């Protein structure tokens, strides 16, 4: 059993927010992740980390999505953060746990040094400016609403899990991406777009807080 290394609990500075590597996983509950997206210097990136989805890489309206072994991708992001003096930032510890569980102890120690949980910045900001603890478990969607980052309903909450199940079921039948149903291909594009909007929304609300 892997020893849990707890993340550092500290707020982000304005400079760290400006230069952060924002990350967000997509996947199904109680299962390894399918997609890891990241955003740095205003550019979105994503890689498939579930091997069964490899044929979904580089597809129409989601061409930026590559495919890479999960552990390799984590090491690349951590190395970038270390060499460029950046923080890896996600909304909650869920993404930290996904990274933590995919690598060995030496890498987990490296992740801890560069990772920051955006909620350790967002919650104090809300208490200071709104005079109350944020509702709804301090979800990213709540902060996007109050800080004016609208997300279209078709890319909002509740679509990723069922979409990935549908696509996975068809891929497990031996189909290639081109053989998926039109609905399944459309669901893949929506998952990728949802991931992009989460990354952009996280960057937007943290920059608003820093300002």
NORLIN-V208173 format. One record per backbone hydrogen bond with DSSP energy under -1.0 kcal/mol. NH is the residue of the N-H (numbers start at 1). CO is the residue of the C=O. E is the energy in kcal/mol with one decimal. If there is no record, write none. Layout:
((NH & CO & E) (NH & CO & E))
//
This chain:
((17 & 13 & -2.3) (18 & 14 & -2.0) (19 & 15 & -1.5) (21 & 87 & -3.2) (22 & 39 & -2.6) (23 & 89 & -2.6) (24 & 37 & -2.2) (26 & 35 & -2.5) (31 & 28 & -1.2) (34 & 26 & -2.6) (35 & 26 & -2.2) (36 & 47 & -2.5) (37 & 24 & -2.9) (38 & 45 & -2.5) (39 & 22 & -2.4) (40 & 43 & -2.0) (43 & 40 & -1.6) (45 & 38 & -2.6) (47 & 36 & -2.2) (48 & 66 & -2.9) (49 & 34 & -2.7) (50 & 34 & -1.2) (53 & 50 & -2.3) (54 & 51 & -1.8) (56 & 53 & -2.6) (57 & 54 & -1.6) (58 & 65 & -2.1) (62 & 59 & -2.7) (65 & 62 & -1.6) (66 & 46 & -2.3) (68 & 48 & -2.2) (73 & 69 & -2.3) (74 & 70 & -2.3) (75 & 71 & -2.1) (76 & 72 & -2.1) (77 & 73 & -2.3) (78 & 74 & -2.6) (79 & 75 & -2.5) (80 & 76 & -2.3) (81 & 77 & -2.4) (82 & 78 & -2.5) (83 & 79 & -2.8) (84 & 80 & -2.1) (86 & 81 & -2.5) (88 & 114 & -2.4) (89 & 21 & -2.5) (90 & 116 & -1.4) (92 & 90 & -1.1) (97 & 93 & -2.7) (98 & 94 & -1.9) (99 & 95 & -2.2) (100 & 96 & -3.0) (101 & 97 & -2.4) (108 & 104 & -2.1) (109 & 105 & -2.0) (110 & 106 & -1.3) (111 & 107 & -2.5) (112 & 108 & -2.2) (113 & 109 & -1.2) (114 & 110 & -1.0) (115 & 111 & -2.1) (116 & 88 & -2.6) (118 & 90 & -3.1) (120 & 117 & -1.6) (121 & 118 & -1.7) (122 & 118 & -2.5) (123 & 119 & -2.3) (125 & 121 & -1.6) (126 & 122 & -2.3) (127 & 123 & -2.4) (128 & 124 & -2.4) (129 & 125 & -2.6) (130 & 126 & -2.8) (138 & 135 & -2.0) (139 & 136 & -1.1) (143 & 139 & -1.6) (144 & 140 & -2.5) (145 & 141 & -1.9) (146 & 142 & -2.0) (147 & 143 & -1.5) (149 & 144 & -3.0) (155 & 152 & -2.0) (156 & 153 & -1.6) (163 & 159 & -1.8) (164 & 160 & -2.8) (165 & 161 & -2.0) (166 & 162 & -2.2) (167 & 163 & -2.3) (168 & 164 & -2.9) (169 & 165 & -2.2) (170 & 166 & -1.6) (171 & 167 & -2.6) (172 & 168 & -2.5) (174 & 171 & -2.0) (175 & 170 & -1.2) (179 & 176 & -1.3) (180 & 177 & -1.5) (185 & 181 & -2.3) (186 & 182 & -2.3) (187 & 183 & -2.0) (188 & 184 & -1.9) (189 & 185 & -1.8) (190 & 186 & -2.0) (191 & 187 & -2.3) (192 & 188 & -2.3) (193 & 189 & -2.5) (194 & 190 & -2.8) (195 & 191 & -2.2) (196 & 192 & -2.1) (197 & 193 & -2.5) (198 & 194 & -2.2) (199 & 195 & -2.0) (200 & 196 & -2.8) (201 & 197 & -2.8) (202 & 198 & -2.4) (203 & 199 & -2.2) (204 & 200 & -2.4) (205 & 201 & -2.7) (206 & 202 & -2.0) (207 & 203 & -2.2) (208 & 204 & -2.1) (209 & 205 & -2.2) (210 & 206 & -2.3) (211 & 207 & -1.7))
//
